[in-house]
Amino acid sequence: MEKNVSSLITIFGATGDLSYRKLFPSIYNLFQKGYFEHSLAIIGIGLNEFTTDEFREKVKNAIQNNIENPKKIDAFLKLLFYKQQDVNSKDSYHELLKMSLELDDKFDLKGNRLFYLAMSPKFFGIVTNHLQESGLTNVKGYKRIIIEKPFGDDLKSAEKLNNQIRKSFKEEEIFRIDHYLGKEMIQNIERLRFGNTIFEPLWNNKYISNVQVTSSETLGIEDRGAYYESSGALKDMVQNHLLQMVSLLAMEPPISRKSSDIRKEKVQVLKSLKCFNPNEIKKNFVRGQYDGGRMNNEFVPAYRNEPNVDSQSNTETFVAGKIEIENSRWAGVPFYIRTGKRMKKKSIQIVIEFKKNPMHLYYSNCEQNAPNLLVLNVQPNEGFSLCVNGKKSNQNNEMQKVKLPYTMPIKDKMNTVDAYENLIYDALIGEQTNFTHWEELKHSWKFVDDIENVWKQEQPQFPNYTSGSYGPKESEKLLSEDGLNWWNNL
Ligand code: BG6
């Protein structure tokens, strides 16, 4: 990472859970590592009636809860200011401008402003309009905005929101967060594919049988019932995180490492996703909702019994699907995706299953006729492994599966920064690769809207999977009908 960034960071939603758990600890970490040698000031905006001192105390606790031995915490807290503000009030933005100019002067911030919208999406458009009208976006340095998800509720609302924001910020000033893009192993996909000679020649339909992308969680929806009821797993996870992983796995080599070149290739993948007709959608996509069950020896309630959830809710907490990419590299290779809450284990994992080698015919005693697999473990373990076949050490010609594992060493793991730390730093230096471009968002919404529209027509039979399982049995069927299975235990 380069050092020396200076900025006034203004966080809307500074007293929310995301700010305390992720944003302040991440910014603090950057500060402690010396990335703000030039200058930094932070304005936290919230509805609560806090004084700056009270706010500093809350942030201090949040940092201490998340970071071991924060040695420079007192110096950091001095850069923090609180402003109670109703984001609908026009006048409050004039006060914010005055405060911003004073801090800019006092801390020599070079007129750089980074706005962070960590708040309910219904305010995104309102805030950006006011920022522009009040003059807060007339800057001497740069102006950038980081926007949390969800970015819209479907393509139409996302387009509306985008048009609103674009009145105040250009595309190259908008940093739409997908926190999966900040994860070390997701960033590693590109390095593995394009930094090695051995994978790229095989990375196509001649050698790859199928790709499996899983993000399963043991957690339920916790206290997010109200949000989740209007979202569901399709919009909460597939539209963003899962399709982002698919686009990185499937994209063509970019002509350079410039963010515009990389994102262009990702857009091409999303544009090439096969648009399924309603019957194909019913066949290729499975939805599920968790029932109660025992996890870690404790009873956990059904989704319909969670707080702020309708007792007859048809919101899906699980999605599995088979995606096809219509281009010459991937024709005929299914990309299976799967995500769910209250599943057997927390795992973000990508499996590339290669076609079986015809030599298996001669070595028929090779355990299970094992295909080669490249497995990328994103979470909780970080690393990757290659599963190959080798000779069993005996006198017969028996074969056995051999796993060549790489697990991130503990010392590197300790240095692994949180995804948010990576992303906030990128935004501060204007690096957009790991943020979602509008074109990516547009095509993923199109894809997801088609599924949602078909699902709306039919009542699902929910709940249909037990908490602590691998999801509904139709998810297994999706692959078994193609003669395949999910790789659950690698
Ligand atoms: C968020 C979703 O985007 O990602 C949550 O809104 C989900 O519902 C979370 O729990 C999962 O993130 P991670 O990094 O724990 O896989």
Residues whose N, C-alpha, C, O or C-beta is under 5 A from the ligand:
A	BS01	BG6	D236
